[in-house]
Amino acid sequence: MEKVFVTGSNGFIGSHVCRDLLERGYDVYGLVRPTSDLRFLEGLNVKLVTGDLSDPDRIDIPSGIAAVVHSASVVSDLADERECDRRIYRLAVNLVERLKKTGCRLKRFVYVSTALTLGFDGLDISEERPGKPLRFMPYARAKIKTEEFLKTLHREEEFPVVILRPADVFGPQDRTSCALILRGCERGVPMIVGHGEWYFPFCYIDNLCQVVYRSLVTPGIEGRTYTVTNGQPVTWKEFYSEIYSLLDIRQRIFLPAWLAMALAVVEEGLRAVIPRFTPSLSRYRIKRATSHTTYDISRTIRELEYRPDQDVRRQIKAIVDWYLEERKHGRPL
């Protein structure tokens, strides 16, 4: 069994990656902080390594590690420059430096980035056809900076990196997006903005796990980048309507796009005055909900033999079932 070291292993993406790799026969080591919530790793035979990438010298990298999947990262379009630099770029730099110090000879280093590095607001976005740039967003800038750091390492030192750019990742155990979305639906928040017929790049977590695995076993792809989505057109209206149906509720209030944008401006203004205020809306979020954004995954399909599961209704049901089960047992979401 090859040893794989997964950072962010207790989080949404990391825990699913750990489960998938264990099922494929890997010996999985998961990096967790001393204060981490380990609920998503319960019942999994993950060998825990306690440490913090902000203090890498204290991390005991297991001997014989063949590959690393680096998924630890802050995930927020509201995070500021300092937080994104510290919890995205610096984590990657610290991890690489620690691996070098321990003399670890990796076959592959898989970095989980984001499709937002290619921009948004466009159809079939790719490196050749980028969308509108997101340089105004610290999160996207930090991801771009980290990608450039890892690509430079590959060019200069043949560092065996493969960069994955998942789009909007959804699935059970997602407390960052899915839990908030479902809670909003239950509370009567108008989730569908305008007519809701704009495409968005839905990426189910199992599909991302498949691409992580293919990135570990496909030879000769070091230095390359791959975008990950379900590869099918899904509109916001279809997505939210399915959730409403499963929750047996209806959206009773519909906001026109112009009003939603006006409310976003107000909330952003409040945040500027009251830094502790966390807005539920932003101009970026409304723009995402009222413009088409899809990504070209043809290279991922061709080079990694990626075969996405496109049963969106079943995937959304799995998310809702998880949410209802968590709520039934009073677990924090």
KEMI-11374 format. One line per 8 residues: their letters; for each residue x negated, y, z negated of C-alpha. Coordinates in Angstrom, 2 decimals, m for minus. Layout:
BEGIN
A = X,Y,Z | ...
***
This chain:
BEGIN
MEKVFVTG = 0.00,0.00,0.00 | m1.40,3.38,0.97 | m1.43,6.00,m1.74 | 0.44,9.24,m1.01 | 0.28,12.30,m3.25 | 3.45,14.44,m3.18 | 3.52,17.95,m4.62 | 6.83,19.41,m5.73
SNGFIGSH = 7.90,15.81,m6.24 | 10.65,16.62,m8.74 | 12.32,19.16,m6.45 | 14.99,18.73,m3.80 | 12.76,17.95,m0.82 | 9.95,16.34,m2.81 | 12.18,13.87,m4.66 | 13.81,12.72,m1.43
VCRDLLER = 10.40,12.32,0.22 | 9.23,10.24,m2.75 | 12.28,7.98,m2.54 | 11.90,7.52,1.22 | 8.17,6.70,1.04 | 8.72,4.24,m1.80 | 11.35,2.47,0.29 | 8.81,2.27,3.12
GYDVYGLV = 6.29,0.56,0.86 | 3.97,3.42,m0.08 | 2.32,3.83,m3.47 | 3.63,7.28,m4.41 | 2.05,9.72,m6.86 | 4.04,12.83,m7.72 | 2.63,16.09,m9.06 | 4.88,17.62,m11.73
RPTSDLRF = 4.40,20.49,m14.14 | 4.55,19.80,m17.90 | 7.92,21.58,m18.10 | 9.44,20.04,m14.97 | 12.97,18.66,m14.91 | 12.42,15.04,m13.84 | 16.07,14.10,m13.37 | 15.76,13.57,m9.61
LEGLNVKL = 12.90,11.09,m10.13 | 14.79,8.88,m12.58 | 14.74,5.24,m11.52 | 11.99,5.81,m8.97 | 8.62,4.10,m9.29 | 6.72,7.36,m8.83 | 3.43,7.59,m10.71 | 3.53,11.04,m12.27
VTGDLSDP = 0.52,13.33,m12.31 | 1.01,16.23,m14.71 | m0.51,19.53,m13.68 | 0.06,22.96,m12.21 | m1.32,24.13,m8.86 | m1.79,27.55,m10.41 | m4.50,25.90,m12.53 | m5.86,23.26,m10.11
DRIDIPSG = m9.00,22.32,m12.02 | m6.84,20.59,m14.63 | m5.18,18.32,m12.07 | m6.52,14.77,m11.97 | m6.22,13.78,m8.32 | m5.76,9.99,m8.21 | m8.60,8.11,m6.55 | m8.03,6.56,m3.14
IAAVVHSA = m5.35,8.98,m1.98 | m4.84,8.50,1.76 | m2.38,11.31,2.39 | m0.81,14.38,0.82 | 2.67,15.76,1.37 | 2.65,19.34,0.13 | 6.22,20.48,m0.50 | 5.74,22.58,m3.66
SVVSDLAD = 6.90,26.12,m2.95 | 9.23,28.85,m4.06 | 12.24,28.89,m1.71 | 13.96,32.26,m1.68 | 14.68,35.01,0.81 | 14.79,37.42,m2.17 | 11.38,36.61,m3.68 | 8.94,39.54,m3.62
ERECDRRI = 5.46,39.73,m2.10 | 3.60,38.88,m5.30 | 5.72,35.84,m6.11 | 5.54,34.47,m2.57 | 1.78,34.91,m2.37 | 1.36,33.21,m5.75 | 3.85,30.39,m5.26 | 3.35,29.64,m1.57
YRLAVNLV = m0.04,30.70,m0.19 | m2.12,30.36,m3.37 | m0.65,26.93,m4.15 | m1.82,25.60,m0.78 | m5.27,27.16,m1.13 | m5.67,25.82,m4.67 | m4.57,22.33,m3.62 | m7.02,22.19,m0.71
ERLKKTGC = m9.88,23.43,m2.89 | m9.07,20.85,m5.56 | m8.98,18.04,m2.99 | m12.37,19.14,m1.69 | m13.89,19.24,m5.18 | m12.77,15.70,m5.91 | m14.25,14.43,m2.63 | m10.88,13.16,m1.43
RLKRFVYV = m11.09,11.78,2.13 | m7.63,12.26,3.55 | m6.18,10.67,6.64 | m3.36,13.21,6.74 | m2.17,16.37,4.99 | 1.48,17.12,5.74 | 2.55,20.67,4.95 | 6.26,21.45,4.63
STALTLGF = 6.62,24.97,6.02 | 9.78,26.52,7.50 | 11.27,27.13,10.94 | 11.60,30.78,9.93 | 7.94,31.23,10.89 | 9.25,31.08,14.48 | 11.87,33.77,13.83 | 15.66,33.64,14.00
DGLDISEE = 18.63,34.91,16.06 | 18.18,32.96,19.27 | 18.95,29.62,20.95 | 16.33,26.86,21.25 | 13.68,28.92,19.48 | 10.14,27.58,19.83 | 6.54,28.81,19.84 | 6.98,29.59,23.53
RPGKPLRF = 10.35,31.29,22.95 | 10.18,32.86,19.48 | 13.19,34.43,17.84 | 13.38,37.77,16.12 | 10.42,38.01,13.72 | 10.96,37.87,9.97 | 7.86,39.78,8.98 | 10.05,41.95,6.73
MPYARAKI = 10.64,38.92,4.48 | 7.83,38.07,2.01 | 8.84,34.39,2.04 | 8.38,34.09,5.82 | 5.14,36.10,5.73 | 3.67,33.83,3.05 | 4.58,30.72,5.03 | 2.98,32.18,8.18
KTEEFLKT = m0.15,33.06,6.22 | m0.33,29.54,4.79 | 0.10,27.96,8.21 | m2.73,30.12,9.57 | m4.98,29.11,6.66 | m4.38,25.41,7.30 | m4.78,25.74,11.09 | m8.12,27.50,10.56
LHREEEFP = m9.24,24.66,8.32 | m8.35,22.21,11.06 | m10.25,24.14,13.72 | m13.35,24.73,11.62 | m13.49,21.60,9.45 | m11.20,19.11,11.22 | m8.90,19.16,8.22 | m6.19,16.57,9.10
VVILRPAD = m3.17,18.84,8.68 | 0.23,18.40,10.30 | 2.69,21.25,9.78 | 6.43,20.62,9.63 | 8.92,23.43,10.13 | 12.32,22.30,8.85 | 15.25,24.63,9.46 | 18.19,24.92,7.03
VFGPQDRT = 17.70,21.79,4.91 | 20.79,20.51,3.12 | 21.49,17.38,1.14 | 22.32,15.91,m2.27 | 20.25,17.32,m5.15 | 19.90,20.71,m3.44 | 20.51,23.18,m6.24 | 19.00,26.10,m4.32
SCALILRG = 21.60,26.25,m1.54 | 24.19,23.47,m1.61 | 25.17,23.81,m5.26 | 25.60,27.58,m4.86 | 27.61,27.14,m1.66 | 29.97,24.60,m3.22 | 30.39,26.66,m6.37 | 31.25,29.67,m4.24
CERGVPMI = 33.82,27.68,m2.28 | 35.49,26.54,m5.50 | 35.56,30.08,m6.87 | 37.29,31.44,m3.79 | 34.29,33.33,m2.37 | 34.94,33.90,1.36 | 32.12,31.80,2.83 | 33.14,32.02,6.50
VGHGEWYF = 32.23,35.49,7.77 | 34.08,36.83,10.79 | 35.22,34.07,13.15 | 32.39,31.79,11.99 | 31.68,30.38,15.46 | 27.93,31.02,15.35 | 25.49,28.11,15.48 | 23.03,27.49,12.69
PFCYIDNL = 20.14,24.96,12.53 | 21.50,22.27,10.19 | 18.82,19.84,8.97 | 19.88,16.93,6.78 | 17.32,15.90,4.19 | 17.08,12.28,5.42 | 16.08,13.55,8.86 | 13.30,15.62,7.34
CQVVYRSL = 12.11,12.56,5.40 | 12.02,10.60,8.65 | 9.77,13.25,10.21 | 7.51,13.30,7.15 | 7.02,9.56,7.54 | 6.42,9.82,11.29 | 3.87,12.56,10.59 | 1.96,10.16,8.34
VTPGIEGR = 1.82,7.24,10.77 | 1.59,8.84,14.24 | m2.07,8.94,15.39 | m3.80,11.90,17.00 | m1.44,14.70,15.92 | m3.74,16.57,13.54 | m3.44,20.33,13.91 | 0.02,20.21,15.46
TYTVTNGQ = 3.33,21.70,14.31 | 6.79,20.17,14.52 | 10.20,21.75,14.05 | 12.91,19.70,12.35 | 16.70,19.99,12.65 | 19.57,17.59,13.31 | 19.28,18.64,16.94 | 22.98,19.31,17.45
PVTWKEFY = 25.15,22.46,17.56 | 26.93,23.10,14.26 | 28.84,26.28,13.51 | 29.27,27.89,10.12 | 33.04,27.46,10.50 | 32.68,23.71,11.09 | 30.32,23.37,8.13 | 32.43,25.27,5.62
SEIYSLLD = 35.74,23.91,6.91 | 34.51,20.37,6.25 | 33.48,21.34,2.72 | 36.85,23.00,2.06 | 38.63,19.90,3.34 | 36.65,17.58,1.06 | 37.27,19.86,m1.93 | 40.96,20.07,m0.95
IRQRIFLP = 40.99,23.87,m1.00 | 41.32,26.63,1.60 | 39.54,29.89,2.25 | 42.24,32.48,1.72 | 40.25,35.67,2.34 | 38.27,36.30,5.52 | 35.78,39.16,5.71 | 35.06,40.84,9.03
AWLAMALA = 31.34,40.95,9.80 | 31.14,44.73,9.41 | 32.63,44.62,5.92 | 30.35,41.78,4.83 | 27.36,43.80,6.05 | 28.56,46.87,4.15 | 28.89,44.83,0.94 | 25.38,43.47,1.51
VVEEGLRA = 23.99,47.00,1.75 | 25.70,47.87,m1.54 | 24.28,44.79,m3.29 | 20.78,45.49,m1.98 | 21.12,49.03,m3.30 | 22.08,47.70,m6.73 | 19.04,45.42,m6.73 | 16.79,48.39,m5.94
VIPRFTPS = 18.19,50.21,m8.98 | 18.56,47.17,m11.25 | 15.72,44.72,m10.43 | 17.27,41.97,m12.56 | 20.43,42.02,m10.46 | 20.57,39.01,m8.12 | 22.65,39.80,m5.03 | 24.78,37.10,m3.45
LSRYRIKR = 24.64,38.96,m0.13 | 21.86,40.54,1.89 | 21.68,42.04,5.35 | 19.53,39.11,6.44 | 22.08,36.54,5.17 | 24.93,38.27,6.96 | 22.87,38.52,10.14 | 22.13,34.80,9.92
ATSHTTYD = 25.84,34.05,9.47 | 26.85,36.21,12.44 | 24.30,35.27,15.09 | 23.27,32.06,16.84 | 20.09,30.42,15.56 | 18.92,27.04,16.85 | 15.47,25.54,17.36 | 13.94,23.38,20.05
ISRTIREL = 12.94,19.97,18.62 | 12.05,18.29,21.93 | 8.38,17.98,21.00 | 9.25,16.43,17.65 | 11.43,13.86,19.43 | 8.84,13.19,22.12 | 5.62,13.05,20.10 | 6.87,11.67,16.78
EYRPDQDV = 9.61,9.43,18.24 | 12.04,11.26,15.97 | 15.58,9.90,16.11 | 17.82,12.26,14.10 | 20.96,11.03,12.39 | 23.66,13.39,13.66 | 26.64,12.24,11.59 | 27.24,15.67,10.05
RRQIKAIV = 30.60,14.80,8.52 | 29.10,11.89,6.60 | 26.15,14.06,5.57 | 28.38,16.85,4.25 | 30.46,14.28,2.38 | 27.31,12.96,0.68 | 26.52,16.51,m0.48 | 30.02,17.11,m1.82
DWYLEERK = 30.10,13.70,m3.54 | 26.81,14.50,m5.29 | 28.07,17.91,m6.39 | 31.33,16.54,m7.79 | 29.50,13.75,m9.63 | 27.07,16.21,m11.21 | 29.90,18.50,m12.25 | 31.93,15.57,m13.62
HGRPL = 29.08,14.67,m15.97 | 28.41,18.28,m16.94 | 24.90,18.35,m15.52 | 23.34,21.74,m14.75 | 23.60,22.82,m11.13
***
